[in-house]
Amino acid sequence: MMLDFALTYGMKNNDLLKEILTQGVNKDDLYERINQNLFLDLFRGFPRKHELIDSNMFGYQNFYPQDAPCTNAANHIKDWDNNWITKKCVTHEVIAIDRTNNYAIIQHNIYRTRACEVCLRVDVSLSHPYQYEIPYSTSYILCGINSDDEMYFLHPLGIVPEELINKAKNHSDVMSVVKWCNKEDMGFEGRIQGDIIFAEVEPRILEILAHKDYIDEVIYEFTIRNTKMRIALSLHTHPEKKFMARDWQHDLMSLVNYIKTHSEQQDITIGNSHKVKTDGIITTILNEQLPSEIDRWSPVDIFSTAVILGSELMIRHPEHPTVKKHIPADKALLLSMQRGSSPSIQGWSD
């Protein structure tokens, strides 16, 4: 049974976090869920962090040491915890909702506070200690429900364009933010697992670098949303092996099978621990001729995109069911990360 998307417009603080963190989670698993990397961003600038959750959100009782009055009490923020519970101080708020597609935008206000260095029990402001209004910075988080584990996911939006946030706030246009996250403007087709997105492309031979009767390298070109990209397949994989031109019918899979047979197959890890395998090979986009400034691809986008050449893709992740995807003949898959994620690919061969 799929989790009921119960977020509502204007939901704040403890009501919001309790819904996100506890729905579909056993109480025994709650601490582990809170400490998952996925949720750590929620607690930046959060009053009393996990202690406040335990004592005020879930009915548990914590006893704080009260051995002696704090000598720094004059600088304590007054009624910080109570103001958060009563929502006079708002750290988390749903500012836009799309109930049709089960998405919400959460505004996250990160207050400039720290624990008192004397008693470690009460927060003090990082700015003027007697300021009535504690300054904060604002970031945004996309929230939805994963289709595979039927639990809430949270995706920090990073440098999301302000106009998209305004459209979401003023017109409930949350899907424009979702499409921006999924890089649909760059030609990607959607999520395949977690924050990993994909696109299917059709490589075509651009140049063949040959030496006498054998081939050294074949350069392929493909187009994604009007942007031309290139990959290079080197056939110089073994000093005593040569890829003979007469043996090749100009099909992509023959090259892939040759490279796979005569070189060590290497898997990669993309994003947050998504392990990628294929029955073919994994390569990168050539960066010798980067797209022009008018194109939407940045150098970071290029360097953090994997090209999968084979007939099947498999992605494993400890928090998601394994994904298997068939790749049509003479096609390739691009794998990248949603905007807002930290670009990371590990396992490339030198």
Secondary structure as a PSIPRED ss2 file (coil, helix, strand):
# PSIPRED VFORMAT (PSIPRED V4.0)

   1 M C   1.000  0.000  0.000
   2 M C   1.000  0.000  0.000
   3 L C   1.000  0.000  0.000
   4 D C   1.000  0.000  0.000
   5 F C   1.000  0.000  0.000
   6 A C   1.000  0.000  0.000
   7 L C   1.000  0.000  0.000
   8 T C   1.000  0.000  0.000
   9 Y C   1.000  0.000  0.000
  10 G C   1.000  0.000  0.000
  11 M C   1.000  0.000  0.000
  12 K E   0.000  0.000  1.000
  13 N H   0.000  1.000  0.000
  14 N H   0.000  1.000  0.000
  15 D H   0.000  1.000  0.000
  16 L H   0.000  1.000  0.000
  17 L H   0.000  1.000  0.000
  18 K H   0.000  1.000  0.000
  19 E H   0.000  1.000  0.000
  20 I H   0.000  1.000  0.000
  21 L H   0.000  1.000  0.000
  22 T H   0.000  1.000  0.000
  23 Q C   1.000  0.000  0.000
  24 G C   1.000  0.000  0.000
  25 V C   1.000  0.000  0.000
  26 N C   1.000  0.000  0.000
  27 K H   0.000  1.000  0.000
  28 D H   0.000  1.000  0.000
  29 D H   0.000  1.000  0.000
  30 L H   0.000  1.000  0.000
  31 Y H   0.000  1.000  0.000
  32 E H   0.000  1.000  0.000
  33 R H   0.000  1.000  0.000
  34 I H   0.000  1.000  0.000
  35 N C   1.000  0.000  0.000
  36 Q C   1.000  0.000  0.000
  37 N H   0.000  1.000  0.000
  38 L H   0.000  1.000  0.000
  39 F H   0.000  1.000  0.000
  40 L H   0.000  1.000  0.000
  41 D H   0.000  1.000  0.000
  42 L H   0.000  1.000  0.000
  43 F H   0.000  1.000  0.000
  44 R C   1.000  0.000  0.000
  45 G C   1.000  0.000  0.000
  46 F C   1.000  0.000  0.000
  47 P C   1.000  0.000  0.000
  48 R C   1.000  0.000  0.000
  49 K H   0.000  1.000  0.000
  50 H H   0.000  1.000  0.000
  51 E H   0.000  1.000  0.000
  52 L H   0.000  1.000  0.000
  53 I H   0.000  1.000  0.000
  54 D H   0.000  1.000  0.000
  55 S H   0.000  1.000  0.000
  56 N H   0.000  1.000  0.000
  57 M H   0.000  1.000  0.000
  58 F C   1.000  0.000  0.000
  59 G C   1.000  0.000  0.000
  60 Y C   1.000  0.000  0.000
  61 Q C   1.000  0.000  0.000
  62 N C   1.000  0.000  0.000
  63 F C   1.000  0.000  0.000
  64 Y C   1.000  0.000  0.000
  65 P C   1.000  0.000  0.000
  66 Q C   1.000  0.000  0.000
  67 D C   1.000  0.000  0.000
  68 A C   1.000  0.000  0.000
  69 P C   1.000  0.000  0.000
  70 C C   1.000  0.000  0.000
  71 T C   1.000  0.000  0.000
  72 N C   1.000  0.000  0.000
  73 A H   0.000  1.000  0.000
  74 A H   0.000  1.000  0.000
  75 N H   0.000  1.000  0.000
  76 H E   0.000  0.000  1.000
  77 I C   1.000  0.000  0.000
  78 K C   1.000  0.000  0.000
  79 D C   1.000  0.000  0.000
  80 W H   0.000  1.000  0.000
  81 D H   0.000  1.000  0.000
  82 N H   0.000  1.000  0.000
  83 N H   0.000  1.000  0.000
  84 W H   0.000  1.000  0.000
  85 I H   0.000  1.000  0.000
  86 T C   1.000  0.000  0.000
  87 K C   1.000  0.000  0.000
  88 K C   1.000  0.000  0.000
  89 C C   1.000  0.000  0.000
  90 V C   1.000  0.000  0.000
  91 T C   1.000  0.000  0.000
  92 H E   0.000  0.000  1.000
  93 E E   0.000  0.000  1.000
  94 V E   0.000  0.000  1.000
  95 I E   0.000  0.000  1.000
  96 A E   0.000  0.000  1.000
  97 I E   0.000  0.000  1.000
  98 D E   0.000  0.000  1.000
  99 R C   1.000  0.000  0.000
 100 T C   1.000  0.000  0.000
 101 N C   1.000  0.000  0.000
 102 N C   1.000  0.000  0.000
 103 Y E   0.000  0.000  1.000
 104 A E   0.000  0.000  1.000
 105 I E   0.000  0.000  1.000
 106 I E   0.000  0.000  1.000
 107 Q E   0.000  0.000  1.000
 108 H E   0.000  0.000  1.000
 109 N E   0.000  0.000  1.000
 110 I E   0.000  0.000  1.000
 111 Y E   0.000  0.000  1.000
 112 R C   1.000  0.000  0.000
 113 T E   0.000  0.000  1.000
 114 R E   0.000  0.000  1.000
 115 A E   0.000  0.000  1.000
 116 C C   1.000  0.000  0.000
 117 E C   1.000  0.000  0.000
 118 V C   1.000  0.000  0.000
 119 C C   1.000  0.000  0.000
 120 L C   1.000  0.000  0.000
 121 R C   1.000  0.000  0.000
 122 V C   1.000  0.000  0.000
 123 D E   0.000  0.000  1.000
 124 V E   0.000  0.000  1.000
 125 S E   0.000  0.000  1.000
 126 L C   1.000  0.000  0.000
 127 S C   1.000  0.000  0.000
 128 H C   1.000  0.000  0.000
 129 P C   1.000  0.000  0.000
 130 Y C   1.000  0.000  0.000
 131 Q C   1.000  0.000  0.000
 132 Y C   1.000  0.000  0.000
 133 E C   1.000  0.000  0.000
 134 I C   1.000  0.000  0.000
 135 P C   1.000  0.000  0.000
 136 Y E   0.000  0.000  1.000
 137 S E   0.000  0.000  1.000
 138 T E   0.000  0.000  1.000
 139 S E   0.000  0.000  1.000
 140 Y E   0.000  0.000  1.000
 141 I E   0.000  0.000  1.000
 142 L E   0.000  0.000  1.000
 143 C E   0.000  0.000  1.000
 144 G E   0.000  0.000  1.000
 145 I E   0.000  0.000  1.000
 146 N C   1.000  0.000  0.000
 147 S C   1.000  0.000  0.000
 148 D C   1.000  0.000  0.000
 149 D C   1.000  0.000  0.000
 150 E C   1.000  0.000  0.000
 151 M C   1.000  0.000  0.000
 152 Y E   0.000  0.000  1.000
 153 F E   0.000  0.000  1.000
 154 L E   0.000  0.000  1.000
 155 H E   0.000  0.000  1.000
 156 P E   0.000  0.000  1.000
 157 L C   1.000  0.000  0.000
 158 G C   1.000  0.000  0.000
 159 I C   1.000  0.000  0.000
 160 V C   1.000  0.000  0.000
 161 P C   1.000  0.000  0.000
 162 E H   0.000  1.000  0.000
 163 E H   0.000  1.000  0.000
 164 L H   0.000  1.000  0.000
 165 I H   0.000  1.000  0.000
 166 N H   0.000  1.000  0.000
 167 K H   0.000  1.000  0.000
 168 A H   0.000  1.000  0.000
 169 K H   0.000  1.000  0.000
 170 N H   0.000  1.000  0.000
 171 H H   0.000  1.000  0.000
 172 S C   1.000  0.000  0.000
 173 D C   1.000  0.000  0.000
 174 V H   0.000  1.000  0.000
 175 M H   0.000  1.000  0.000
 176 S H   0.000  1.000  0.000
 177 V H   0.000  1.000  0.000
 178 V H   0.000  1.000  0.000
 179 K H   0.000  1.000  0.000
 180 W H   0.000  1.000  0.000
 181 C H   0.000  1.000  0.000
 182 N C   1.000  0.000  0.000
 183 K C   1.000  0.000  0.000
 184 E H   0.000  1.000  0.000
 185 D H   0.000  1.000  0.000
 186 M H   0.000  1.000  0.000
 187 G C   1.000  0.000  0.000
 188 F C   1.000  0.000  0.000
 189 E C   1.000  0.000  0.000
 190 G E   0.000  0.000  1.000
 191 R E   0.000  0.000  1.000
 192 I E   0.000  0.000  1.000
 193 Q E   0.000  0.000  1.000
 194 G C   1.000  0.000  0.000
 195 D C   1.000  0.000  0.000
 196 I E   0.000  0.000  1.000
 197 I E   0.000  0.000  1.000
 198 F E   0.000  0.000  1.000
 199 A E   0.000  0.000  1.000
 200 E E   0.000  0.000  1.000
 201 V E   0.000  0.000  1.000
 202 E C   1.000  0.000  0.000
 203 P C   1.000  0.000  0.000
 204 R E   0.000  0.000  1.000
 205 I E   0.000  0.000  1.000
 206 L E   0.000  0.000  1.000
 207 E E   0.000  0.000  1.000
 208 I E   0.000  0.000  1.000
 209 L E   0.000  0.000  1.000
 210 A E   0.000  0.000  1.000
 211 H E   0.000  0.000  1.000
 212 K C   1.000  0.000  0.000
 213 D C   1.000  0.000  0.000
 214 Y E   0.000  0.000  1.000
 215 I E   0.000  0.000  1.000
 216 D E   0.000  0.000  1.000
 217 E E   0.000  0.000  1.000
 218 V E   0.000  0.000  1.000
 219 I E   0.000  0.000  1.000
 220 Y E   0.000  0.000  1.000
 221 E E   0.000  0.000  1.000
 222 F E   0.000  0.000  1.000
 223 T E   0.000  0.000  1.000
 224 I E   0.000  0.000  1.000
 225 R C   1.000  0.000  0.000
 226 N C   1.000  0.000  0.000
 227 T E   0.000  0.000  1.000
 228 K E   0.000  0.000  1.000
 229 M E   0.000  0.000  1.000
 230 R E   0.000  0.000  1.000
 231 I E   0.000  0.000  1.000
 232 A E   0.000  0.000  1.000
 233 L E   0.000  0.000  1.000
 234 S E   0.000  0.000  1.000
 235 L C   1.000  0.000  0.000
 236 H C   1.000  0.000  0.000
 237 T C   1.000  0.000  0.000
 238 H C   1.000  0.000  0.000
 239 P C   1.000  0.000  0.000
 240 E C   1.000  0.000  0.000
 241 K C   1.000  0.000  0.000
 242 K C   1.000  0.000  0.000
 243 F E   0.000  0.000  1.000
 244 M E   0.000  0.000  1.000
 245 A H   0.000  1.000  0.000
 246 R H   0.000  1.000  0.000
 247 D H   0.000  1.000  0.000
 248 W C   1.000  0.000  0.000
 249 Q C   1.000  0.000  0.000
 250 H C   1.000  0.000  0.000
 251 D C   1.000  0.000  0.000
 252 L H   0.000  1.000  0.000
 253 M H   0.000  1.000  0.000
 254 S H   0.000  1.000  0.000
 255 L H   0.000  1.000  0.000
 256 V H   0.000  1.000  0.000
 257 N H   0.000  1.000  0.000
 258 Y H   0.000  1.000  0.000
 259 I H   0.000  1.000  0.000
 260 K H   0.000  1.000  0.000
 261 T H   0.000  1.000  0.000
 262 H H   0.000  1.000  0.000
 263 S C   1.000  0.000  0.000
 264 E C   1.000  0.000  0.000
 265 Q C   1.000  0.000  0.000
 266 Q C   1.000  0.000  0.000
 267 D C   1.000  0.000  0.000
 268 I E   0.000  0.000  1.000
 269 T E   0.000  0.000  1.000
 270 I E   0.000  0.000  1.000
 271 G C   1.000  0.000  0.000
 272 N C   1.000  0.000  0.000
 273 S C   1.000  0.000  0.000
 274 H E   0.000  0.000  1.000
 275 K E   0.000  0.000  1.000
 276 V E   0.000  0.000  1.000
 277 K E   0.000  0.000  1.000
 278 T E   0.000  0.000  1.000
 279 D C   1.000  0.000  0.000
 280 G C   1.000  0.000  0.000
 281 I E   0.000  0.000  1.000
 282 I E   0.000  0.000  1.000
 283 T E   0.000  0.000  1.000
 284 T E   0.000  0.000  1.000
 285 I C   1.000  0.000  0.000
 286 L C   1.000  0.000  0.000
 287 N C   1.000  0.000  0.000
 288 E C   1.000  0.000  0.000
 289 Q C   1.000  0.000  0.000
 290 L C   1.000  0.000  0.000
 291 P C   1.000  0.000  0.000
 292 S C   1.000  0.000  0.000
 293 E C   1.000  0.000  0.000
 294 I C   1.000  0.000  0.000
 295 D C   1.000  0.000  0.000
 296 R C   1.000  0.000  0.000
 297 W C   1.000  0.000  0.000
 298 S C   1.000  0.000  0.000
 299 P H   0.000  1.000  0.000
 300 V H   0.000  1.000  0.000
 301 D H   0.000  1.000  0.000
 302 I H   0.000  1.000  0.000
 303 F H   0.000  1.000  0.000
 304 S C   1.000  0.000  0.000
 305 T C   1.000  0.000  0.000
 306 A E   0.000  0.000  1.000
 307 V E   0.000  0.000  1.000
 308 I E   0.000  0.000  1.000
 309 L E   0.000  0.000  1.000
 310 G C   1.000  0.000  0.000
 311 S C   1.000  0.000  0.000
 312 E E   0.000  0.000  1.000
 313 L E   0.000  0.000  1.000
 314 M E   0.000  0.000  1.000
 315 I E   0.000  0.000  1.000
 316 R E   0.000  0.000  1.000
 317 H E   0.000  0.000  1.000
 318 P C   1.000  0.000  0.000
 319 E C   1.000  0.000  0.000
 320 H E   0.000  0.000  1.000
 321 P E   0.000  0.000  1.000
 322 T E   0.000  0.000  1.000
 323 V E   0.000  0.000  1.000
 324 K E   0.000  0.000  1.000
 325 K E   0.000  0.000  1.000
 326 H E   0.000  0.000  1.000
 327 I C   1.000  0.000  0.000
 328 P C   1.000  0.000  0.000
 329 A C   1.000  0.000  0.000
 330 D C   1.000  0.000  0.000
 331 K C   1.000  0.000  0.000
 332 A E   0.000  0.000  1.000
 333 L E   0.000  0.000  1.000
 334 L E   0.000  0.000  1.000
 335 L E   0.000  0.000  1.000
 336 S E   0.000  0.000  1.000
 337 M E   0.000  0.000  1.000
 338 Q C   1.000  0.000  0.000
 339 R C   1.000  0.000  0.000
 340 G C   1.000  0.000  0.000
 341 S C   1.000  0.000  0.000
 342 S C   1.000  0.000  0.000
 343 P C   1.000  0.000  0.000
 344 S C   1.000  0.000  0.000
 345 I E   0.000  0.000  1.000
 346 Q E   0.000  0.000  1.000
 347 G C   1.000  0.000  0.000
 348 W C   1.000  0.000  0.000
 349 S C   1.000  0.000  0.000
 350 D C   1.000  0.000  0.000
